[in-house]
Amino acid sequence: QAPIKATCEDMSCKTGFPEDVHSAVVSRSVHGGQPLLNVRFRSCHGNKKIHFGSSEPEDFRVDEDGMVYAERSFQLSAEPTEFVVSAQDKETQEEWQMRVKLTPEPAFTGPSEKDQKKIEDIVFPWQQYKHSSPLKRQKRDWVIPPINLPENSRGPFPQELVRIRSDRDKSLSLRYSVTGPGADQPPTGIFIINPISGQLSVTKPLDREQIASFHLRAHAVDVNGNQVENPIDIVINVIDMNDNRPEFLHQVWNGTVPEGSKPGTYVMTVTAIDADDPNAQNGMLRYRILSQAPSSPSPNMFTINNETGDIITVAAGLDREKVQQYTLIIQATDMEGNPTYGLSNTATAVITVTDVNDNPPEFTAMTFYGEVPENRVDVIVANLTVTDKDQPHTPAWNAMYRMTGGDPTGRFTILTDPNSNDGLVTVVKPIDFETNRMFVLTVAAENQVPLAKGIQHPPQSTATVSITVIDVNESPYFVPNPKLVRQEEGLLAGNVLTTFTAQDPDRYMQQTSLRYSKLSDPANWLKIDPVNGQITTTAVLDRESIYVQNNMYNATFLASDNGIPPMSGTGTLQIYLLDINDNAPQVNPKEATTCETLQPNAINITAVDPDIDPNAGPFAFELPDTPASIKRNWTIVRISGDHAQLSLRIRFLEAGIYDVPIVITDSGNPHASSTSVLKVKVCQCDINGDCTDVDRIVGAGLGTGAIIAILLCIIILLILVLMFVVWMKRRDKERQAKQLLIDPEDDVRDNILKYDEEGGGEEDQDYDLSQLQQPDTVEPDAIKPVGIRRLDERPIHAEPQYPVRSAAPHPGDIGDFINEGLKAADNDPTAPPYDSLLVFDYEGSGSTAGSLSSLNSSSSGGEQDYDYLNDWGPRFKKLADMYGGGDD
């Protein structure tokens, strides 16, 4: 570490080095780029530009900030190394010099007491008093030069830097401290000070890339904490070391250059950064190209500006069709590119050679051939192929075709296929074989963009296209089409109207004559001769027909040939029908209403004639002579050519409906007249001349729609009444059936359908009461399996099987009736203990069983006593009467 000396600046400023000889202690091994010491130069004019130089430029270099660097690596000898540092003012050319003496460090690392004494002292400014005068003069503050400390120092730590002391430490016991970032502020603990001796030390290596300088403040206080001296500022600069490699902003750089570019064409710029000091050699980068792939046509097609990183071309011959891409390995080295001491890094530059139009399209053949059927359009007849060496699907590759000759009428066009770049010759106008049998076209192909300058090829390529027209069977055509015929209406059937023929355009085909037929004849008035095309009427032509529009009737006819395939053509015959006076005028409207009094009673009528002028109006209106009552009661007056007014001649006419005949005559030659009947309804009117409501209804009557609506309402009402009657009858039947079932004592139709042979006492109990159930009314899951019986049942034999009668339909309430009977039987104390399941069935008319009067006991016959049946209740009354009543 070079010793630090504090210099006192007096009142006058002197530009130059503060000392003639500057001594510094450095390590014995010096490597290139290593900072050694910092020389101080005082400039009384801060804006002056000072240039530093060294007497040994091959070994030492001095930067503009006064930092001395080693230019190369070497070992210091045991004797001090001396050289001269010069400073020159660039404006005045004034020069100053100072001798520098470098002494190598001792071999041992521990600082000795002698070395500690060499540590420079920084003394606090002091105050001087003159006599006892209250006025005092303070000496100016010392200018403390910055302390330069290299980064990444190896120690040992703590490493002493400088000693702070006050000249009052002889009379007072002082305590020293430092404050600021790096001391008592983050990052804390980097710098420490011995509070007794004032020794300032650094505790660990510094990193310039994190903090480039530290600004500390030194304090001196007594034992009581009272400030003894004013604080002084200490600046510690971290000297940069070359400890960071250059880093490219991108590992891969992409650029483009047009093919055929001249030498010196700018391509791209690559950039690298270095975290070291950019103002020192450690951060000064230099670029160079390490390799180029491929090396065709020259291994040095590009060069790079070693300071800016700009890549430019240095050789001609860039051809995309040969080499489409170049890959360069770029190296960036600090220490101004020094290969020995500088640190390096590499990146890749990919340069794509872009296409320019340096190759015109070329036809693959001189002549192309095609054919097309006549009268066809939008048909591709020929496919023109070209080759182009430029990049596909670019304006330099896309071909445009144009015809330069052979198509004066513009029947062809050439489109470009965007995928294959082929030219598609297409027909856009019909071609007639009878007129043109072959076309010979001259076509040219060129790119969308013009050729690049300096290309020796012609800008376009030409070829010939030979197109043959194929004859096909064409449709016949009528001449003229449409054909107009003027004819008076009323032409009778069987008259020749005109001849309508067609022509066949196929002059070179062997075909028979044409055949004619009718295609459209809305009124069915015409027929055409299939051979000669003569058109004859089959009905009277009527201009007033609904098929005639604006006096014009249209019919369409068909002409067919027998070619392969057969062809046909249509023609339209337009018949302009001239009007004749064949329709008499009629009155409109047919019905009218008027009042039974004379005033107001005028009726406006209009004459209508299907004919047109001059066979229509003006019309003449008059009343007939018979019957006489017409002219006696009515009068008519024409108010215009088509209108007249009918009114009462008498003062009063009884209300009713009157038929008034009116004779109307048109203006045709000869005249046509007709008698039209006007139905006039005469009614009573109010003061406004309107018929009263009653009279209006009587006179008008009911319309058909009203009558139909009334009939529908009547029918619907009858249907509703009938449905109500049917529903009531059905309800009465259900009520009667229910009443019969509810009163079993009054029902004498009890019949037992399911029965078993019964005995007269407890000895005769070998039967199964479940047989009294109707089998089809019991759920299958509810049937008890064989052998399982209730406690009050005593079956001895297997249950006898009886034929089952299908269930007869019965009223809907029979289930409720049976359930009620079952409850009554279970609660009856007179019933036998085993008789708990009773099944009732409404038999209806007829029975599959015979009369019960014929049943006898199989065991005892007539000797059995059945009188005990009378004790069983009313339900067994019938059975007691039959068996207990004696022989009867």
Secondary structure, DSSP 8 states (H G I E B T S, - for coil): ------B---SS---B-S-SEEEEEE-SEE-TT-EEEE---B-SSTT--EEEEES-TTTEEE-TTSEEEESS-EE--SS-EEEEEEEEETTT--EEEEEEEEEE--S--S--HHHHHHS-EEE---EEE-TT-S-EEE----B---EEEETT----SSEEEEEEE-TTTTTS-EEEEEESBTTTBSSTTSEEE-TTT-EEEE-S---TTT-SEEEEEEEEEETT--B-S--EEEEEEEE--S----EES-SEEEEEEETT--TT-EEEE--EE-SS-TTSGGG--EEEEEEEES--S-S-SEEE-TTT-EEEE-SS---TTT--EEEEEEEEESGGG-TTT--EEEEEEEEEEE--S-S--EES-SEEEEEEETT--S-EEEEE-EE--S-TTSTTT-EEEEEEES-TT--EEEEE-TTT--EEEEE-S---TTT-SEEEEEEEEEESS---TT--S-S-EEEEEEEEEE------EESSSSEEEEEETT--TT-EEEE--EE---SSS-----EEEEEE-TT--EEE-TTT-EEEESS---TTSTT-BTTEEEEEEEEE---SS--EEEEEEEEEEE--S----EEE-SEEEEESBSSS--EEEEEE-SS-TTSS-S-EEE--SSSHHHHHHEEEEE-SSSEEEEEESSSB--SEEEEEEEEEE-S-SS--EEEEEEEEEEE-B-TTS-B-HHHHHHHH---HHHHHHHHHHHHHHHHHHHHHHHHHHHHHHHHHHHHHHH-GGG-------S-----SSTT-----GGGGS-GGGS-GGGS--TT---TT----S--------------TTHHHHHHHHHHHHHT-TTS-TT----------S--SS--GGG---TTTGGG---GGGGGG-GGGHHHHHHHSS---
